Amino acid sequence: MELETRTLGRVTKRLVPFLILCYFIAYLDRVNVGFAALQMNKDLGLSSSAFGFGAGIFFIAYFFFEVPSNLLLEKFGARRWIARIMFTWGILAGAMAFIPGISRLTGLSPAHVFYTLRVLLGIAEAGFFPGIIFLLTLWFPAAYRARVVGYFMVAIPLSTVIGAPISGALLNLDKLANLAGWQWVYLIEALPALFLSFVVLFYLTDKPADATWLAPEERDWLVARQAQERAQREAVRSFSVREALFNPRVLAVALIYFGANATNYGLSFFLPQIVKGFGLGNVQTGLVTSLPYIVGVFSMILWGRRSDRKLERKWHVAIPLLVAAGGIAASTVLDDPVLKMIALSIAGFGIFGCLPVIWTLPAAFLSGAAAAGGIAAVNSLGNLAGFFGPYAMGWIKDSTGSFAAGLLCLSGAGLVGVAAVLLLRHDSALENAPGSLVEESSGHAKGTS
């Protein structure tokens, strides 16, 4: 199986680091609103609930445009469509810096300009993440996907590990060139997306058959292996796009992802404000905020690799999601800042450990355009938690004066996800095509290359 190892090694080196960088920038532009809020909310007169609504409304737009965007990606190719996504979101992410000027020009309140730009940003970015997940299913056999998706999604915690201290430092540029620090956060962190949109056009390859950077025998092996796995799935059941969108298993995975995302986004958008309440400065707030995400970097990589090695998915989703719910709940009864951050760091292990494994679930029974539509459906439905989580956190904070009850709501959403994954039918055997390294190491068969 030396050919398999060599081929997938080259594919990993070619695609994964670059996709990590793209998603790092995407996620940073999505959640830097949490740091901007430390100054922006006061400048624009936003309450916690108004901020939570604006932060979360991004995902309502995302919901409506996610599936159409991913189907267009499947039609036009990942390279051109992802470049389009990155360019438009870069423009809109930078436009967030000009909310006061747009408000004066249009006569809209700053809050309504904030809401409008978050909606437009959601429309622009819709399709990016599920598009990349779909792209990875074209390049990597099923037995490798949890670890590869884990490598890719490590950009989520890394965007905070690296981005939080940077965002905190940028806040200190307050009054430079007559711009507030939060405006500099938006402007500077939007530039990489614009630059990378042009790099994507020249660097990405849509499918293995087009990979001139692989040796002919490597390219032929990968094309044949992916066709073999697709035929194996479709021999069990072939889904149309419409069937995939309304398939109960797709909807169940979406509910699991909803629970995971509620814990993730609810915490991400408000954690800087929670940490700022410890009495820290901007840079210190950024550093402390990054701690749960440092833990998340390791859990994503190690837990995804363990899931592939065991070829087990359900418990590799349920256990970390339960840990996430428990850690968030524990943080609500701890007043000491050190103990609270320990509990939230434990939650970080669970939040980020489960995310890459979730994406192996729909890829085990969907392929082709149905996979593009089904994966986008899971992502768009699951990302509705990105609206309800932050909005609930903000509304409860305004109502109670504390983040504790909101955090308990996030914990409850995580428990709903645990229940959904335990009830889900999932056959890992569908992921394991004959002749794979995983199959041989598991003793299931003596495969051939």
C-alpha positions in Angstrom: 0.0 0.0 0.0 3.0 2.3 -0.5 1.2 4.0 -3.4 -1.8 4.9 -1.1 0.5 6.3 1.5 2.5 8.3 -1.0 -0.5 9.7 -2.9 -2.5 10.8 0.2 0.7 12.3 1.7 1.1 14.5 -1.4 -2.6 15.4 -1.4 -2.4 16.3 2.3 0.6 18.5 1.9 -0.8 20.2 -1.2 -4.3 21.0 0.1 -4.6 20.9 3.8 -2.2 23.7 5.0 -3.7 26.1 2.4 -7.3 25.3 3.3 -6.4 25.7 7.0 -5.1 29.2 6.2 -8.3 30.1 4.2 -10.6 28.9 7.0 -8.5 30.6 9.6 -9.2 33.9 7.9 -12.8 33.1 7.3 -13.5 32.2 10.9 -11.5 35.2 12.2 -13.7 37.5 10.1 -16.8 35.7 11.4 -16.1 36.0 15.1 -13.9 39.0 15.5 -17.1 40.8 16.2 -16.8 39.4 19.7 -13.6 41.5 20.3 -14.9 44.5 18.4 -17.8 44.5 20.8 -15.6 45.5 23.7 -15.5 49.0 22.3 -18.1 48.9 19.5 -21.2 48.2 21.7 -20.6 51.4 23.6 -19.8 53.5 20.5 -22.9 52.3 18.6 -25.2 52.2 21.6 -25.8 48.4 21.4 -27.3 46.4 24.3 -26.2 42.8 24.9 -29.3 41.5 23.3 -28.9 43.8 20.3 -25.3 42.7 19.9 -26.3 39.1 20.2 -29.0 39.5 17.6 -26.6 41.2 15.2 -23.8 38.6 15.8 -26.2 35.8 15.3 -28.3 37.1 12.3 -25.2 36.3 10.1 -26.4 32.6 10.4 -29.9 33.3 9.3 -28.6 34.6 6.0 -26.2 31.7 6.0 -29.1 29.3 6.4 -31.0 30.4 3.4 -28.0 30.7 1.0 -25.9 27.7 2.1 -27.5 24.9 0.1 -27.8 27.0 -3.2 -24.2 28.1 -2.8 -22.9 24.6 -2.3 -24.8 23.3 -5.3 -23.4 26.1 -7.4 -19.9 25.1 -6.2 -20.5 21.5 -7.3 -21.6 22.9 -10.7 -18.9 25.5 -11.3 -16.0 23.9 -9.4 -14.5 24.7 -6.0 -11.6 26.8 -7.3 -13.7 29.6 -8.9 -16.6 29.5 -6.3 -14.4 29.6 -3.2 -12.4 32.5 -4.7 -15.7 34.4 -5.3 -16.8 33.7 -1.7 -13.5 34.9 -0.2 -13.5 38.1 -2.3 -17.1 39.2 -1.4 -16.7 38.3 2.3 -13.5 40.3 2.5 -15.2 43.4 1.1 -18.1 43.1 3.5 -15.9 42.2 6.5 -13.9 45.4 5.9 -17.1 47.4 5.5 -18.0 46.7 9.1 -15.4 49.4 10.0 -17.6 52.0 8.4 -20.8 51.5 10.3 -20.9 55.1 11.7 -20.3 56.6 8.2 -22.9 54.4 6.5 -25.4 55.3 9.3 -24.9 59.0 8.6 -25.1 58.5 4.9 -28.3 56.4 4.8 -30.1 57.7 7.9 -30.3 54.2 9.3 -29.4 53.7 13.0 -26.0 52.2 13.7 -27.7 49.1 15.0 -29.6 48.6 11.7 -26.4 49.1 9.7 -24.7 46.5 11.9 -27.5 44.0 11.3 -27.6 44.6 7.6 -23.8 44.1 7.2 -23.9 40.9 9.2 -26.7 39.6 7.0 -24.7 40.5 3.8 -21.6 38.9 5.3 -23.6 35.7 5.9 -24.8 35.7 2.3 -21.3 36.2 1.0 -19.7 33.5 3.1 -22.5 30.9 2.7 -21.1 27.8 1.1 -17.5 28.2 2.1 -17.3 25.7 4.9 -19.5 23.0 3.4 -17.8 23.6 0.1 -14.5 22.8 1.6 -15.9 19.7 3.4 -17.3 18.6 0.0 -14.0 19.2 -1.7 -12.2 17.1 0.9 -14.7 14.2 0.3 -13.5 14.3 -3.4 -9.8 14.1 -2.4 -9.7 11.8 0.7 -11.1 8.3 1.1 -13.6 7.9 4.0 -11.1 6.2 6.4 -9.0 9.4 6.4 -11.7 12.0 6.7 -12.0 12.5 10.4 -8.3 13.3 10.8 -8.2 15.5 7.6 -11.3 17.4 8.6 -9.8 17.8 12.0 -6.6 19.2 10.5 -8.8 21.6 8.4 -11.1 22.6 11.3 -8.2 23.3 13.6 -8.4 26.7 12.0 -11.4 27.4 14.3 -9.5 27.3 17.6 -6.3 28.6 16.0 -8.3 31.7 14.8 -8.8 32.5 18.4 -5.5 31.3 19.8 -3.7 33.6 17.3 -6.5 36.1 16.5 -7.6 36.9 20.0 -4.3 38.5 21.1 -4.0 40.3 17.7 -7.6 41.6 18.0 -6.9 42.7 21.5 -3.8 44.6 20.4 -5.6 46.2 17.5 -8.1 47.6 19.9 -5.3 49.6 21.3 -5.0 51.5 18.0 -8.0 53.5 19.2 -8.0 57.1 17.7 -5.2 56.3 15.2 -6.2 58.2 12.0 -9.4 59.2 13.7 -10.6 55.5 13.7 -11.6 53.6 16.8 -9.7 50.4 17.8 -12.7 48.2 16.8 -12.7 49.7 13.3 -9.0 48.8 12.9 -9.9 45.2 13.9 -12.4 44.9 11.0 -10.2 46.7 8.5 -6.9 44.9 9.1 -8.4 41.4 9.5 -10.4 41.7 6.2 -7.3 42.2 4.0 -6.0 38.6 4.0 -9.4 37.3 2.6 -9.1 39.7 -0.4 -5.5 38.6 -1.1 -6.2 34.9 -0.7 -9.2 35.1 -3.1 -6.8 35.5 -6.0 -4.4 32.9 -4.7 -7.2 30.3 -4.6 -7.8 30.8 -8.4 -4.3 29.7 -9.2 -3.6 27.2 -6.4 -6.7 24.9 -5.9 -7.6 22.0 -8.0 -11.2 21.0 -8.4 -10.9 17.2 -8.5 -8.3 14.4 -8.5 -8.6 13.8 -12.3 -7.2 17.4 -12.8 -4.3 17.0 -10.5 -1.3 17.5 -12.7 0.9 17.8 -9.6 0.3 14.1 -8.9 2.2 11.4 -10.7 0.0 9.5 -13.3 -0.1 6.3 -11.2 -1.0 8.3 -8.1 -3.8 10.2 -9.9 -5.1 7.0 -11.4 -5.2 5.2 -8.0 -7.0 8.1 -6.3 -9.6 8.4 -9.0 -10.2 4.7 -8.9 -10.4 4.5 -5.1 -12.9 7.4 -4.9 -15.1 5.8 -7.6 -15.0 2.5 -5.8 -16.2 4.1 -2.5 -18.9 6.0 -4.3 -20.1 2.8 -6.0 -20.1 1.1 -2.6 -22.3 3.8 -1.0 -24.7 3.9 -3.9 -25.1 0.2 -4.0 -26.7 0.5 -0.6 -28.8 3.5 -1.5 -28.4 6.3 -4.0 -29.9 9.7 -2.9 -31.0 12.5 -5.1 -30.3 16.1 -3.9 -33.9 16.5 -2.9 -33.9 13.2 -1.0 -30.7 14.1 0.8 -32.0 17.5 1.9 -35.0 15.9 3.6 -33.4 12.6 4.7 -34.1 11.9 8.4 -30.4 10.9 8.9 -29.3 14.2 7.4 -31.7 16.1 9.7 -30.4 14.1 12.7 -26.8 15.0 11.9 -28.0 18.6 11.6 -29.5 18.5 15.1 -26.2 17.1 16.4 -24.3 19.9 14.7 -26.8 22.4 16.1 -26.0 21.3 19.6 -22.2 21.5 19.0 -22.5 24.9 17.4 -24.7 26.3 20.2 -21.9 25.6 22.6 -19.2 26.9 20.2 -20.8 30.2 19.0 -22.6 31.2 22.1 -19.3 31.0 23.9 -17.1 32.5 21.1 -19.1 35.7 20.7 -19.4 36.4 24.5 -16.2 34.9 26.0 -14.2 38.1 25.4 -16.8 40.0 27.4 -16.8 37.3 30.2 -13.0 37.5 30.4 -13.0 41.3 30.3 -15.2 41.1 33.4 -12.2 39.7 35.3 -10.7 43.2 35.2 -8.1 42.6 32.5 -6.7 44.9 29.8 -7.4 44.4 26.1 -4.2 42.3 25.3 -4.6 40.3 28.5 -8.2 39.6 27.6 -7.1 38.3 24.2 -4.5 36.0 25.8 -6.8 34.5 28.4 -9.7 34.1 25.9 -7.4 31.9 23.8 -6.9 29.3 26.5 -9.9 27.0 25.7 -9.0 27.2 22.1 -5.4 26.1 22.7 -6.9 23.0 24.3 -9.2 22.7 21.3 -6.3 22.6 18.8 -5.0 19.4 20.4 -8.4 17.8 20.8 -9.4 18.3 17.2 -6.2 16.7 15.9 -5.9 13.9 18.5 -9.6 13.0 18.7 -10.1 12.9 15.0 -7.1 10.6 14.5 -8.4 8.3 17.2 -11.8 8.1 15.6 -10.2 7.1 12.3 -7.9 4.6 13.9 -10.9 3.0 15.7 -13.2 3.6 12.7 -15.8 4.5 15.3 -17.9 7.7 15.0 -20.9 7.8 17.4 -19.1 7.7 20.7 -16.4 9.9 19.3 -19.1 12.6 18.9 -21.1 11.9 22.0 -18.3 11.8 24.6 -16.7 15.2 23.8 -20.1 16.8 23.3 -21.0 15.6 26.8 -17.7 17.0 28.1 -18.5 20.3 26.5 -21.9 20.5 28.1 -20.5 19.6 31.5 -17.6 22.1 31.3 -19.9 25.0 30.4 -22.4 24.1 33.1 -19.6 23.8 35.7 -18.3 27.3 34.8 -21.6 28.8 35.9 -21.0 27.8 39.6 -17.4 28.9 39.7 -16.7 32.5 40.6 -12.9 32.2 40.8 -11.5 33.3 37.4 -8.9 30.6 37.3 -11.3 27.8 38.1 -13.9 29.3 35.6 -11.3 29.2 32.8 -10.3 25.7 33.7 -13.9 24.6 33.3 -14.2 26.5 30.0 -11.0 24.9 28.8 -12.3 21.5 29.6 -15.4 22.5 27.6 -13.1 23.6 24.8 -11.7 20.1 24.6 -15.2 18.7 24.0 -16.5 21.5 21.7 -13.6 21.1 19.2 -13.0 17.4 19.7 -16.5 16.5 18.3 -16.7 18.9 15.4 -14.5 17.0 12.8 -16.0 13.6 13.6 -19.5 14.9 13.0 -18.6 15.5 9.4 -17.8 11.8 8.8 -21.5 11.0 9.5 -23.2 12.3 6.3 -20.2 11.5 4.1 -20.7 7.8 5.0 -24.0 7.5 3.0 -24.1 10.5 0.6 -22.0 11.1 -2.6 -21.9 13.4 -5.6 -24.4 16.3 -5.8 -26.4 14.7 -3.0 -23.3 15.0 -0.7 -22.9 18.6 -1.7 -26.6 19.3 -0.9 -26.7 17.1 2.2 -23.5 18.5 3.7 -24.7 22.0 3.1 -28.1 21.2 4.7 -26.4 19.9 7.8 -24.2 23.0 8.0 -27.0 25.5 7.3 -29.4 23.9 9.8 -26.7 23.3 12.4 -25.5 26.9 12.0 -28.9 28.2 13.0 -27.4 27.7 16.5 -25.1 30.5 15.6 -28.1 32.8 15.8 -30.0 31.3 18.7 -27.0 30.8 20.9 -25.6 34.3 20.9 -29.1 35.9 20.8 -30.2 33.8 23.8 -26.9 34.7 25.6 -27.4 38.5 25.0 -31.1 38.5 25.9 -30.6 36.5 29.1 -27.6 38.8 30.0 -29.8 41.9 29.7 -32.6 40.2 31.6 -30.6 38.8 34.5 -27.4 40.9 34.5 -25.4 37.6 34.4 -24.0 35.2 31.8 -24.7 32.1 34.0 -28.3 31.3 32.8 -27.2 31.8 29.2 -24.3 29.4 29.6 -26.7 26.8 31.1 -28.8 27.1 28.0 -25.7 26.4 25.8 -25.0 23.4 28.0 -28.5 22.1 27.5 -28.2 22.5 23.7 -25.1 20.3 23.9 -27.0 17.6 25.8 -29.7 17.6 23.0 -26.9 16.9 20.5 -25.6 14.0 22.7 -29.1 12.5 22.7 -29.4 12.9 18.9 -26.1 11.2 18.2 -26.9 8.2 20.4 -30.2 7.7 18.6 -28.6 8.0 15.1 -28.2 5.0 12.9 -24.7 4.9 11.5 -22.9 2.1 9.8 -19.1 2.7 9.8 -18.7 -0.3 7.4 -19.9 1.9 4.6 -16.8 4.1 5.1 -14.4 1.3 4.6 -13.8 0.4 1.0 -12.0 -2.9 0.2 -8.3 -2.6 0.0 -7.9 0.3 2.4 -5.1 0.5 4.9 -7.6 0.8 7.7 -9.4 -2.4 6.6 -6.1 -4.3 6.5 -5.0 -3.0 9.9 -8.4 -4.0 11.3 -8.1 -7.5 10.0 -11.3 -7.3 8.0 -9.8 -8.3 4.7 -6.7 -8.6 2.7 -7.1 -5.7 0.3 -5.2 -4.8 -2.8 -4.0 -1.5 -4.1 
